[in-house]
């Protein structure tokens, strides 16, 4: 079933959301930089940080986002996967 066409108000709402999202992403990247880490390291830390037994990053992950971030961090030598931490022996 096709979706109904978007109204002018819908486009304005989406435009505002996208602006706010870009603003937040820029802030997040700058905050990470000021702490001496890359935005990729920040994403990795957020996805793997536990608070009171629940993952902080669980809401930002969809599908394979976390493994992808882990792999990119490994390839960029920003993180090291250790044996016994969910990695195959000799894995990176």
FENBEL-V676387 format. One record per residue. N is the residue number from 1. OMEGA is omega in radians with two decimals (999 if undefined). Layout:
N_OMEGA + N_OMEGA
//
This chain:
1_-3.14 + 2_3.10 + 3_3.09 + 4_3.14 + 5_3.13 + 6_3.10 + 7_3.07 + 8_3.12 + 9_3.09 + 10_3.14 + 11_3.10 + 12_3.12 + 13_3.11 + 14_3.11 + 15_3.12 + 16_3.12 + 17_-3.13 + 18_3.09 + 19_-3.14 + 20_3.12 + 21_3.09 + 22_3.12 + 23_3.13 + 24_-3.14 + 25_3.10 + 26_3.09 + 27_-3.11 + 28_3.12 + 29_3.13 + 30_3.12 + 31_3.10 + 32_3.14 + 33_-3.14 + 34_3.09 + 35_3.09 + 36_3.10 + 37_3.11 + 38_3.10 + 39_3.11 + 40_3.08 + 41_3.11 + 42_3.13 + 43_3.13 + 44_-3.13 + 45_-3.13 + 46_-3.12 + 47_-3.06 + 48_-3.14 + 49_3.10 + 50_3.05 + 51_-3.13 + 52_3.06 + 53_3.11 + 54_-3.12 + 55_3.08 + 56_-3.04 + 57_-3.05 + 58_-3.13 + 59_-3.12 + 60_-3.13 + 61_2.99 + 62_3.10 + 63_-3.05 + 64_-3.09 + 65_-3.11 + 66_3.08 + 67_3.11 + 68_3.11 + 69_3.11 + 70_-3.14 + 71_3.14 + 72_3.10 + 73_3.11 + 74_-3.14 + 75_3.13 + 76_-3.12 + 77_3.10 + 78_3.14 + 79_3.11 + 80_3.08 + 81_-3.12 + 82_3.06 + 83_-3.13 + 84_3.14 + 85_3.12 + 86_-3.12 + 87_3.01 + 88_3.11 + 89_-3.13 + 90_-3.12 + 91_3.12 + 92_999
//
